[in-house]
Amino acid sequence: MAHQAGTAIVVGAGAWGLPAALGLQDRGWSVTLVERFEPGGPSASNGGSSRLWRLADTHDWRARSLRGSLDALERLGERLGEPVHRRTGMLWRDTVSLASVANALEFIGEPVEQVAPDAVGEAFPGLRPDGRPALWVEQAGVVHIDRLLGGALRAFLAAGGDYRPNTRVTAIEPGDASASVRLENGEVLTADQVLLASGPGTRELLPGLGLELPLTPYIEQVVYVGDPSADLPAPDLPGLVDCQPEHPAATGPDSGGVYAMPNGRLGYKIGLDRPLRALRDATLGDDLDRTADAERTEHIRARVERDLTAIVPRVLATQVCTWTDSGDGDFIVARTHPTVSLACGDSGEGFKYAAFMGEYLPALVAGDRTDPEFDRHWDPARFGSDTAPRATFSPIGRH
């Protein structure tokens, strides 16, 4: 049953919480947005200016959700008055996942272009052939996350939203008619509905909700490479998903897959599809060290030098952020109490769905009908008693 517009507290001003807060405000709700850090800050999960947006996936239903995400990006860009994504195209190279990715693209009505192993350097200039075939995904590109979050925050404030950065939440207490949010400074906020979308900080707030879920927050690192003397350090290349080989090396530049995207004046952005480490105690807590790892930086640089020959293999900058894996690599999005909704387990794909969640989560909070197939896949009840964080994660193309 849909709720009449009332008051809401959104915990977490990241890729999901901030667009959701704006979406609720646009629906006529009075919204308080509480954020432990600040969007784009060094300890937050949303630093940097771009994220890879890929339409491709190995499952039909998830490809359908990504197609909906593209439409939502268009609508959010119109709402904010500037584009929040750019289509660049993307090459997806693999052996294991190509057939399922091609089937999923056909399922949502998108063109599928097969790329022979010796032609990958034509679709992605300078990419070294290694005997594996690829797919060209025309609709893929980058999300301008700095524009998206900055524009959404400005629009939220302009619409009368109450924004509280640098404010740590210590507990959420659900009730039948309202819910309370306790802050570290002793203040207690109360609203008709609470949305918990605090990324890696979610796990420490679950006990107050009587929940235990398999969440594992990770530290991830990316590197920007290119020629510092050039106006644009790297050519305006497409995005790239280079999945891990079937028998990856344990260490070194050959270990695991890579994902990469253009980033304008900052250079070409590339990361290994393998986290640096898990956060202590499987939660954010006070684990705020975001120091780049020199060995990881060199592994990425070496991969660029060997495989991406159109780019000068010089490190211009590094960036470290977090993402949170769920127990199966799918999101956890549901109403868990009459007055509390939960959105977590981004599984490394939170920013692809920022605009989508800006529409989906307000509908969930408001009690509107949401997509039954997505609800089924994202229901936390699917884990049953299996609530321990898993020891491994799902690499791209192996989910």
C-alpha positions in Angstrom: 0.0 0.0 0.0 1.4 3.4 -1.0 2.1 5.8 1.9 1.0 9.4 1.8 4.0 11.7 1.4 5.4 12.3 4.9 8.8 12.6 6.5 11.8 10.4 5.7 15.4 10.1 6.8 18.0 8.8 4.4 21.2 7.4 6.0 24.0 7.7 3.5 24.6 10.3 0.8 26.4 8.1 -1.7 25.5 6.7 -5.1 22.1 5.4 -3.9 21.2 7.5 -0.9 21.6 10.9 -2.5 19.6 10.3 -5.7 17.0 8.5 -3.5 16.7 11.5 -1.2 16.2 13.8 -4.2 13.6 11.4 -5.6 11.7 11.4 -2.3 11.9 15.2 -2.1 10.5 15.5 -5.6 7.6 13.2 -4.6 6.7 15.8 -1.9 8.3 14.1 1.1 10.2 16.1 3.7 13.7 14.5 3.8 16.6 14.6 6.1 19.8 13.2 4.5 22.5 12.1 7.0 26.0 11.4 5.8 29.0 10.4 7.9 31.5 12.0 5.5 30.8 14.2 2.5 30.1 13.1 -1.1 33.5 12.9 -2.9 35.5 13.0 0.3 38.6 10.8 0.7 36.8 8.4 3.2 33.6 8.2 1.2 32.9 5.5 -1.4 32.2 7.9 -4.2 35.4 9.7 -5.0 36.6 10.5 -8.5 34.7 11.8 -11.5 33.7 8.8 -13.5 32.6 5.2 -13.3 32.3 2.6 -16.1 28.7 2.1 -17.2 28.2 -1.2 -19.1 25.0 -2.6 -20.5 26.5 -6.0 -20.7 25.8 -8.7 -18.1 25.6 -12.5 -17.9 22.0 -12.7 -16.8 18.8 -11.6 -18.7 17.1 -10.0 -15.7 20.2 -8.0 -14.7 20.7 -6.8 -18.2 17.1 -5.6 -18.1 17.8 -3.7 -14.9 20.9 -2.1 -16.6 18.7 -1.1 -19.5 16.4 0.6 -17.1 19.4 2.3 -15.5 20.3 3.9 -18.9 16.8 5.3 -19.2 17.0 6.6 -15.6 20.3 8.3 -16.4 18.7 10.2 -19.2 15.8 11.3 -17.0 18.1 12.4 -14.2 20.3 14.4 -16.6 17.2 16.2 -17.7 16.2 16.8 -14.0 19.6 18.2 -13.2 20.0 20.2 -16.4 23.2 18.5 -17.7 24.2 15.0 -19.0 25.3 12.6 -16.3 26.6 10.0 -18.6 28.4 9.7 -21.9 28.3 6.8 -24.4 31.7 5.7 -25.4 31.1 2.1 -26.4 32.9 -0.8 -24.7 34.8 -3.9 -25.6 34.1 -7.0 -23.5 36.8 -9.7 -24.0 36.5 -13.2 -22.5 36.0 -16.8 -23.4 33.8 -18.0 -20.5 31.1 -15.3 -20.5 30.7 -14.2 -24.1 27.7 -16.4 -25.0 25.7 -15.5 -22.0 26.5 -11.8 -22.4 25.4 -11.9 -26.0 22.2 -13.7 -25.1 21.4 -11.2 -22.4 22.0 -8.3 -24.9 19.7 -9.9 -27.4 17.1 -10.4 -24.7 16.8 -6.7 -24.1 16.9 -5.9 -27.8 20.4 -4.5 -28.0 22.7 -5.2 -31.0 25.4 -7.8 -30.5 28.7 -7.4 -32.5 31.2 -10.2 -32.3 34.9 -9.3 -32.5 37.4 -11.9 -33.6 40.5 -12.4 -31.5 42.8 -10.8 -34.0 40.5 -7.8 -34.5 40.3 -6.5 -30.9 42.9 -3.8 -31.7 40.5 -2.4 -34.3 37.5 -2.1 -31.9 39.8 -0.9 -29.1 42.8 0.9 -30.7 46.1 -0.4 -29.3 44.7 -3.4 -27.4 47.0 -6.4 -27.7 45.4 -9.6 -29.1 45.8 -12.6 -26.8 43.8 -15.2 -28.6 40.4 -14.4 -26.9 37.3 -13.1 -28.8 35.3 -10.1 -27.6 31.9 -8.4 -28.0 31.4 -4.7 -28.9 28.7 -3.1 -26.7 27.6 0.1 -28.4 25.5 1.5 -25.6 28.1 1.4 -22.8 30.0 4.4 -21.5 30.8 6.3 -18.4 28.8 7.9 -15.6 29.9 11.4 -14.6 29.5 10.7 -11.0 30.8 14.0 -9.8 28.2 15.8 -11.9 25.5 13.3 -10.8 26.2 13.6 -7.1 27.0 17.3 -7.1 23.9 18.1 -9.2 21.7 15.9 -7.1 22.8 17.5 -3.9 22.3 21.0 -5.2 18.8 20.0 -6.5 18.0 18.4 -3.1 19.0 21.5 -1.2 17.1 23.8 -3.6 14.0 21.7 -3.1 14.2 22.3 0.7 16.0 19.1 1.8 17.8 19.0 5.1 21.4 17.8 4.6 23.6 16.8 7.5 27.2 15.9 6.4 29.9 14.8 8.8 27.3 13.2 11.0 27.7 9.6 12.2 24.6 7.4 12.8 25.0 4.9 15.7 21.7 3.1 15.6 18.3 2.8 13.8 15.3 1.9 15.8 12.2 0.8 13.8 8.7 1.2 15.0 5.2 0.5 13.6 4.4 4.1 12.8 7.8 5.8 12.8 11.5 5.1 13.1 14.3 6.8 15.0 17.9 7.4 14.0 20.4 7.9 16.8 23.4 10.1 16.1 26.9 10.0 17.6 26.3 13.4 19.2 23.4 12.1 21.2 20.7 13.6 19.0 17.7 11.4 17.9 15.9 12.0 14.7 12.5 10.6 14.0 10.5 10.2 10.7 7.7 8.2 9.2 10.2 6.2 7.1 14.0 5.6 7.2 16.1 4.4 4.2 19.4 2.8 5.1 21.8 3.2 2.2 25.2 3.7 4.0 27.4 1.4 1.8 30.2 -0.1 3.8 28.8 1.3 7.0 25.6 -0.7 6.8 26.7 -3.8 8.6 27.3 -2.0 11.9 23.8 -0.6 11.9 22.0 -3.9 11.2 21.9 -5.1 14.9 19.4 -2.3 15.7 17.2 -3.7 13.0 17.5 -7.3 14.2 19.2 -8.2 11.0 22.4 -10.1 10.1 23.4 -10.2 6.4 26.5 -11.5 4.5 28.2 -8.2 3.6 31.9 -7.8 2.9 33.2 -4.3 2.3 36.4 -4.1 0.3 39.1 -1.5 -0.5 39.6 -1.0 -4.3 42.3 0.9 -6.1 42.4 2.4 -9.6 45.2 4.2 -11.5 45.1 7.0 -14.0 47.7 6.7 -16.8 48.8 8.8 -19.7 51.1 11.4 -21.0 51.2 14.4 -18.6 52.6 16.7 -21.3 49.5 16.2 -23.5 46.4 18.3 -23.3 44.5 15.1 -23.1 46.8 12.6 -21.4 45.2 9.6 -23.1 43.3 9.1 -26.4 39.5 9.1 -26.0 39.2 5.3 -26.1 36.2 3.2 -25.3 35.5 1.4 -22.1 37.0 -2.0 -21.5 36.1 -5.1 -19.6 39.0 -7.6 -20.0 37.8 -10.6 -18.0 40.2 -12.8 -16.1 41.8 -15.6 -18.1 40.5 -19.1 -17.4 43.8 -19.9 -15.6 44.9 -16.5 -14.1 48.3 -16.2 -12.6 48.4 -15.9 -8.8 50.3 -12.7 -8.7 51.7 -10.0 -11.0 50.1 -8.0 -13.8 48.5 -11.1 -15.3 46.4 -11.9 -12.2 42.7 -11.3 -12.8 40.8 -9.2 -15.2 40.8 -5.4 -15.7 38.2 -2.8 -16.2 39.0 0.6 -17.7 37.4 3.8 -19.0 38.3 7.2 -20.4 38.5 10.1 -18.0 39.4 13.2 -20.0 42.1 15.4 -18.5 42.9 12.9 -15.7 44.0 10.2 -18.1 42.8 6.7 -18.8 41.3 5.1 -15.7 42.1 1.4 -15.1 41.8 -1.1 -12.2 42.4 -4.8 -11.6 39.2 -6.8 -11.0 40.5 -7.8 -7.6 40.1 -5.8 -4.3 43.1 -4.8 -2.3 41.7 -6.1 0.9 38.5 -6.5 3.0 37.7 -3.9 5.6 38.4 -4.9 9.2 35.6 -6.8 10.9 33.5 -6.7 7.7 32.4 -3.2 8.3 33.6 0.4 7.8 34.0 1.1 11.5 37.1 3.3 11.8 39.0 1.6 9.0 39.6 4.8 7.1 43.1 4.1 5.6 42.9 4.8 1.9 46.6 4.6 1.1 47.4 3.4 -2.4 49.4 0.2 -2.7 52.6 0.6 -4.7 52.7 -3.0 -5.8 49.1 -2.8 -7.2 50.0 0.5 -8.9 52.9 -1.1 -10.7 50.9 -4.2 -11.7 48.3 -1.9 -13.4 51.1 0.2 -15.0 52.7 -3.0 -16.4 49.4 -4.2 -17.7 48.9 -0.9 -19.6 52.4 -1.1 -21.0 51.9 -4.6 -22.3 48.2 -4.6 -23.4 47.0 -1.0 -24.0 49.7 0.2 -26.4 47.9 3.4 -27.4 48.3 4.8 -23.9 51.6 6.1 -22.4 52.2 3.8 -19.4 52.9 6.5 -16.9 51.0 6.8 -13.7 49.4 10.2 -13.2 47.3 9.5 -10.1 45.9 6.8 -7.9 42.5 6.6 -6.2 41.3 4.3 -3.4 37.6 3.7 -2.5 35.3 1.1 -1.1 32.6 -1.2 -2.3 30.5 -3.8 -0.5 30.0 -7.4 -1.7 26.8 -9.3 -0.8 26.7 -13.0 -0.1 26.0 -13.8 -3.8 27.0 -10.6 -5.7 23.5 -9.3 -6.1 22.0 -6.3 -4.4 20.0 -6.3 -1.1 17.1 -3.9 -1.6 13.9 -4.4 0.4 11.5 -3.0 3.0 12.6 -4.9 6.1 10.2 -3.2 8.6 7.0 -1.2 8.3 9.1 2.0 8.7 12.6 1.0 7.4 13.9 0.1 3.9 17.3 -1.2 3.2 19.6 -0.7 0.2 23.1 -2.3 0.4 25.4 -4.9 -1.2 26.3 -2.8 -4.2 28.8 -5.5 -5.2 30.9 -3.1 -7.1 28.1 -1.8 -9.3 26.5 0.9 -7.2 27.4 3.8 -9.5 25.9 2.2 -12.6 22.6 2.1 -10.7 22.7 5.6 -9.1 20.0 7.1 -11.3 18.0 3.9 -11.3 18.0 3.8 -7.5 17.0 7.4 -7.4 13.7 6.2 -8.8 13.4 2.7 -7.4 14.2 3.4 -3.8 11.7 6.3 -3.4 9.0 4.0 -4.8 10.0 1.3 -2.3 9.9 3.8 0.6 6.6 5.2 -0.5 5.0 1.8 -0.7 4.5 1.9 -4.5 4.6 -1.3 -6.6 8.1 -2.2 -7.7 9.4 -4.7 -10.1 8.6 -8.2 -8.8 11.5 -9.9 -10.5 14.0 -7.4 -9.1 12.4 -7.6 -5.7 12.8 -11.4 -5.7 16.4 -11.3 -6.6 17.2 -8.5 -4.2 15.2 -9.9 -1.2 17.5 -10.4 1.8 15.4 -13.4 2.8 17.2 -15.3 0.1 20.2 -15.8 2.4 18.2 -17.6 5.1 20.6 -18.4 7.9 23.7 -18.1 5.7 24.7 -14.7 7.0 28.5 -15.0 7.3 30.5 -12.8 4.9 31.8 -14.9 2.0 35.5 -15.4 1.6 35.6 -14.7 -2.1 33.9 -12.3 -4.6 32.5 -12.8 -8.1 34.8 -11.4 -10.8 33.2 -9.7 -13.7 31.8 -12.3 -16.1 31.8 -15.0 -13.5 28.6 -14.1 -11.7 
